[in-house]
Amino acid sequence: MTLSQKQLVRYRADAREIVRTMYKDEAGKPFILTDGQCDIFNLIFKKLTPRVHIESFTRYGKSETVAMALLTRICSLPEKWCVAAGNEEQARIIM
């Protein structure tokens, strides 16, 4: 699926607004997603593809972004999800 630049900007703005209003960090401040985190959030929340595989550097915020996207989608739509990780410890971080 290819998005136009206008659609991409809108999708990112929508993701930022959803996360900003629903989720807070440890200090109680709203989460502000980067462009890459918005893309991850939308891939999962809007189910742009049937399956998502994410590989990126550590300290990128993948786990929090995936968790927020899953929680938002699970609360919005009744469907079953499978979350797979490299090992049990990584899976617990996501869950």
N, C-alpha and C positions, 0 to 999 in steps of 0.2 A: 504494500500500500504506500503510495507516495502522496505526501501532503504538500500543498502549495505553501509558500512563505507566509501568506496571510493566515491560512489555517493553522500552521505551526505556531505562530505568534498567539493566536486565539486559544489554542489548546494549552499552551504554556501558561497563559494568563488565567485560564479556568483552573488549572491544577494549583497554581500558586494561591488563588483565592480560596479554594476548597481547603487546602492544607493550612493556610494562615488562619482561617476561621475555626477549624476543628481541632488542631493539634498545637500543643505547647511543648517547649523544651524543659529541661530540669529547673531552669531559672524562672519559668512561667512566661517566657516570651514566645510569641508565635513563631513557628517554623517558617523560614523563607527558603524555598527551593531554588537551586541553581537550574540552568537550562537543562543540563543532563539529568538531574533528578526529576525535573518536570516530565522529561521524555520517558523515563522509567515509570513514573507514576501513571502517566497516560497509557502506556503499553498495557499495564495491568488493569487499571481502573476502567478504562474504556474498552478493554479487550480488543485492541487493534489487530492482534494476531492470536491464533489459537494456542500458541505456546511461546513462552519467553525464556531465553537463556541469557544471563547477564554475567559478563566477565569484565572486571575493571580493577583498578588499583585499590588497595586498602585505604581507609580513611576518606572514602569518597561519599559515604552516607547511603550506600546501597541498602543495608539492612533496615534502617529506619524508613527509607523511602518505600521499600517493598512492603514492610509491615503496615505503613499508613495506607498504601494503595489497596492492600488486601482487606484491611479492616473496613475501609470506606466501601469497597465493592461488596463485601460480605454483608455489611449492614444495609446496603441498598438493594441487593438482588439475592434471591434465594437460589444458590447453586453450591455445588461441592467443589472444594479446591484441594489440590495436592501440592505441597511445598517440598522440594527436594534440595538437599545440600550435599556437599562433599563428605561430611561426616556428621555424627549426632550432635557434636558441640556447635557446629555451624547452624544446623537446623534449629537448635534451641534458641540461638541468637535471633533468628528470624521470627520464630514463634513467640 
